[in-house]
């Protein structure tokens, strides 16, 4: 039994960030043998290359827009369509690990800009994909890679994905001992 977790592809799977780099996460790297990861990159999926001009979330009439200022592109509709298709296509999953502060995957810490052509940050919001995940899967454990560095957050996340995977695989909750034993095995590198 392995928990099934959707993960931002730039975290330990592929150098696909806007700058052509990846994100290092010792936690994700060491969990690879214990979790069935489903890596993806929404920005690449909507046709943006690697490397690419950065994208940002901006305030616009009627809500927020996802734009690529250097190319003068509005990517809102492309991202929204991808997110809907991707989330519809997922098998039963046990959780998400998403890239912090990303305009696509961030959970609540993504910069919100006043406009596409001004550097003024006016707040923090969830990225387009991160927001959709929270709305569609409020019962699932969802974290970013930075939060998993905190031992208590990581333990809680692991408990939840293991419990869900046990239920998915066996139809039963699993005992506290089963869950603790699995976490111990997952974190045996410590």
C-alpha positions as CSV (number, residue, x, y, z in Angstrom):
1,X,0.0,0.0,0.0
2,X,1.3,3.4,-1.0
3,X,-0.5,6.7,-0.6
4,X,-1.2,8.4,-3.9
5,X,-0.2,12.1,-3.9
6,X,-0.3,14.7,-6.6
7,X,2.9,16.8,-6.5
8,X,4.2,19.8,-8.3
9,X,6.7,18.4,-10.9
10,X,9.3,21.0,-10.1
11,X,9.7,19.6,-6.6
12,X,12.4,16.9,-7.1
13,X,11.0,15.5,-10.4
14,X,11.9,17.9,-13.2
15,X,13.6,21.2,-13.8
16,X,10.5,22.9,-15.1
17,X,10.3,26.2,-13.1
18,X,10.1,29.4,-15.1
19,X,13.9,29.8,-14.7
20,X,14.6,26.3,-15.9
21,X,15.5,25.1,-12.4
22,X,13.9,22.6,-10.0
23,X,13.1,22.8,-6.3
24,X,15.0,20.8,-3.8
25,X,13.1,19.1,-1.0
26,X,14.7,16.4,1.1
27,X,11.3,15.4,2.4
28,X,9.8,14.7,-1.1
29,X,13.0,13.1,-2.3
30,X,13.0,10.6,0.6
31,X,9.3,9.9,0.4
32,X,9.6,8.8,-3.2
33,X,10.0,5.2,-2.3
34,X,7.0,5.3,0.0
35,X,4.5,7.3,-2.0
36,X,3.0,6.9,-5.4
37,X,3.6,10.4,-6.7
38,X,1.7,11.9,-9.6
39,X,3.9,14.8,-10.7
40,X,2.5,17.6,-13.0
41,X,3.3,21.2,-13.9
42,X,0.2,23.3,-14.9
43,X,2.3,26.0,-16.5
44,X,4.1,23.5,-18.9
45,X,0.7,21.8,-19.5
46,X,-0.8,25.0,-20.8
47,X,2.0,25.3,-23.3
48,X,4.5,27.5,-21.5
49,X,8.1,26.5,-22.2
50,X,11.1,26.0,-19.9
51,X,12.6,28.4,-19.3
52,X,9.8,31.0,-19.7
53,X,8.9,34.5,-18.8
54,X,7.4,34.7,-15.3
55,X,3.7,34.8,-14.8
56,X,1.8,36.6,-12.0
57,X,-1.7,37.0,-10.6
58,X,-3.1,40.5,-11.0
59,X,-6.1,42.4,-9.8
60,X,-8.6,42.9,-12.6
61,X,-12.2,44.0,-13.0
62,X,-14.3,41.0,-11.9
63,X,-11.5,39.2,-10.0
64,X,-8.0,38.0,-10.5
65,X,-6.2,37.2,-13.8
66,X,-3.2,35.1,-14.5
67,X,-0.9,37.0,-16.9
68,X,2.6,36.8,-18.5
69,X,3.6,40.5,-18.5
70,X,6.6,40.2,-20.8
71,X,4.6,38.5,-23.5
72,X,1.4,40.5,-22.8
73,X,-0.6,37.3,-22.5
74,X,-3.6,36.6,-20.3
75,X,-3.4,32.9,-19.4
76,X,-6.5,32.9,-17.1
77,X,-8.8,30.9,-19.5
78,X,-6.0,28.4,-20.5
79,X,-5.2,27.7,-16.9
80,X,-8.8,27.5,-15.8
81,X,-9.6,25.0,-18.6
82,X,-6.5,22.9,-17.8
83,X,-7.2,22.8,-14.1
84,X,-10.8,21.6,-14.7
85,X,-9.7,18.9,-17.1
86,X,-6.8,17.7,-14.9
87,X,-8.8,17.5,-11.7
88,X,-11.6,15.7,-13.5
89,X,-9.1,13.1,-14.8
90,X,-7.4,12.2,-11.5
91,X,-7.8,8.7,-10.1
92,X,-8.7,8.5,-6.4
93,X,-5.9,10.3,-4.6
94,X,-4.9,10.7,-1.0
95,X,-3.3,14.2,-1.0
96,X,-1.4,17.0,-2.7
97,X,2.1,18.6,-2.2
98,X,2.2,21.9,-4.1
99,X,4.9,24.5,-4.8
100,X,4.8,27.3,-2.4
101,X,4.3,30.9,-3.7
102,X,3.6,29.7,-7.2
103,X,1.1,31.7,-9.3
104,X,-0.3,28.3,-10.4
105,X,0.2,26.0,-7.4
106,X,0.6,28.3,-4.3
107,X,-1.9,27.7,-1.5
108,X,-2.2,31.2,0.1
109,X,1.1,32.8,-0.1
110,X,1.3,33.9,-3.8
111,X,1.9,37.5,-4.5
112,X,-1.1,39.5,-5.9
113,X,0.0,42.4,-8.0
114,X,-1.9,45.6,-8.7
115,X,-1.4,45.2,-12.4
116,X,0.6,43.4,-15.1
117,X,2.9,46.3,-15.6
118,X,3.5,47.5,-12.0
119,X,5.7,45.9,-9.4
120,X,3.3,46.8,-6.5
121,X,2.2,43.8,-4.5
122,X,-1.2,44.4,-2.9
123,X,-1.8,41.1,-1.1
124,X,-1.3,37.3,-1.0
125,X,-3.7,34.8,-2.6
126,X,-3.8,31.2,-3.6
127,X,-2.5,30.3,-7.1
128,X,-5.0,29.3,-9.7
129,X,-4.4,25.5,-9.3
130,X,-4.0,25.7,-5.6
131,X,-7.3,27.5,-5.1
132,X,-9.1,25.0,-7.3
133,X,-7.7,22.0,-5.4
134,X,-8.8,23.5,-2.1
135,X,-12.3,24.2,-3.4
136,X,-12.7,20.8,-5.1
137,X,-11.0,18.6,-2.4
138,X,-11.6,20.3,0.9
139,X,-11.3,16.9,2.7
140,X,-7.9,16.0,1.4
141,X,-4.6,16.8,3.0
142,X,-2.9,19.6,1.0
143,X,0.5,21.1,1.8
144,X,3.3,22.9,0.2
145,X,6.9,21.6,0.2
146,X,8.1,24.2,2.7
147,X,5.4,23.4,5.3
148,X,6.5,19.7,5.2
149,X,9.9,20.8,6.8
150,X,8.0,21.3,10.0
151,X,7.9,18.0,11.9
152,X,4.4,18.4,13.3
153,X,2.8,19.5,10.0
154,X,4.6,16.7,8.2
155,X,3.5,14.0,10.7
156,X,-0.1,15.3,10.5
157,X,0.0,15.2,6.6
158,X,1.5,11.7,6.6
159,X,-1.1,10.4,9.1
160,X,-3.9,11.8,6.9
161,X,-2.6,10.4,3.6
162,X,-1.8,7.0,5.1
163,X,-5.2,6.8,6.7
164,X,-6.9,7.7,3.3
165,X,-4.7,5.2,1.4
166,X,-5.6,2.4,3.9
167,X,-9.3,3.2,3.5
168,X,-8.9,3.3,-0.3
169,X,-6.9,0.0,-0.5
170,X,-8.6,-2.1,2.3
171,X,-11.9,-0.4,3.0
172,X,-10.9,0.0,6.6
173,X,-9.5,2.9,8.7
174,X,-6.4,1.1,9.9
175,X,-5.3,1.2,13.5
176,X,-3.3,3.9,15.2
177,X,-0.5,1.4,15.4
178,X,-0.7,0.7,11.6
179,X,-0.5,4.4,10.8
180,X,2.3,5.0,13.3
181,X,4.3,2.0,12.0
182,X,4.0,3.3,8.4
183,X,5.1,6.8,9.4
184,X,8.1,5.3,11.2
185,X,9.0,3.4,8.1
186,X,8.6,6.5,5.9
187,X,10.7,8.6,8.3
188,X,13.3,6.1,9.1
189,X,16.0,8.2,7.5
190,X,16.0,10.6,10.5
